[in-house]
Amino acid sequence: MSPTARSLTSPLVMRSKLFVPASRPELFRKALASDADAISFDLEDAVVPGRREEARVTLRACLEEIGDSTGKVIIVRVNEVGSPDFAKDIAALTVPAVHLINLPKVEAPETIRAAVAACDEVLGAGASVQFLVNIETPKALREAPALAAAHPRVMGLQIGYADLLEPCGIDRGDAAALAYIRMAVRMAAAEAGVAAYDGVYAAVKDPEGFQAECVAARRHGLAGKSCIHPSQIAIANAAFTPTQDEIAQATRIIAAAEAAEAEGRGACLVDGHMIDPPFLIRARATLAVARRTPGASRSMGEA
């Protein structure tokens, strides 16, 4: 599948995804009141096995109370598919407030299809919950195209840097390694027509480093970045929001391309650059993101 406007965007705005340990109920309301586009409640690595049942009960009560009224994308990161904890996670937390199930440690398309079937057993046929698949092992990175295309309800791939790099002895700060991973995941996602999202940056007292990764991730076509501290949210939101200049340029490209098509020409010049179909795809995707993004949508009338 060649890249299309759909493969460059996602119907869900997730510039920032704030991770919240499901064992920390005192943080739930604070997270939901934040400016993060998405809240990812983590039942896997952030919760010790002995507290997972307590976390499920507490988190379910919160999700049932808030319903679908937060205006945020609600994600639950479950335990590994096939484990006893996974079955309990799905039974307890596949509720209407949950938009996405985040699947960790996935290495085969069959695993994703098994997760979809498990959710459908709880919610019934026609369930709308979607799946965000973590790429966090060498095999998952190699199999990323197949994972992205495993099921129509896979909406995106998310990089898990620590699990992917640390066991291999690769420096988390190596820019070339990160660029390779981002490009591999983005190309896999684009082939399947889904979105790609960047992983966490653990140095919460290094906002410059976090911002640099956000900028790099957006340049590589990723749609957002995970946050592990509220101080990272505003940085991610700003980095992944189309600027007024980008909106204005995209508007000019679309207008010029439509005029060229009306005149029977296949390409045109905009700001001294040749514009043909690939640039038009990106311009349309930029405006599609802007229409759905707080702040950017208000700027479109000024472009």
Salt bridges, closest charged atoms under 4 A:
GLU26 OE2 - ARG24 NE 2.29
ASP37 OD2 - ARG15 NE 2.71
ASP42 OD2 - ARG77 NH1 3.47
GLU44 OE1 - ARG77 NH2 2.68
GLU44 OE2 - LYS105 NZ 2.85
ASP45 OD2 - ARG77 NH2 3.42
ASP45 OD2 - LYS105 NZ 3.91
GLU53 OE1 - ARG56 NH1 2.76
GLU54 OE2 - ARG51 NH2 3.15
GLU64 OE2 - ARG60 NE 2.90
GLU65 OE2 - ARG29 NH2 2.93
ASP68 OD1 - HIS99 NE2 2.92
ASP85 OD2 - ARG52 NH1 2.98
ASP85 OD1 - ARG56 NH2 2.46
ASP89 OD1 - ARG56 NE 2.62
GLU110 OE2 - ARG113 NH2 3.73
ASP120 OD1 - ARG153 NH2 3.09
GLU136 OE2 - LYS105 NZ 3.74
GLU143 OE2 - ARG142 NH1 3.18
ASP163 OD1 - LYS105 NZ 3.90
ASP198 OD2 - LYS225 NZ 2.78
GLU213 OE2 - ARG172 NH1 2.62
GLU213 OE1 - LYS225 NZ 2.94
GLU246 OE1 - ARG218 NH2 2.92
GLU263 OE1 - ARG265 NH2 2.70
ASP271 OD2 - ARG252 NH2 2.72
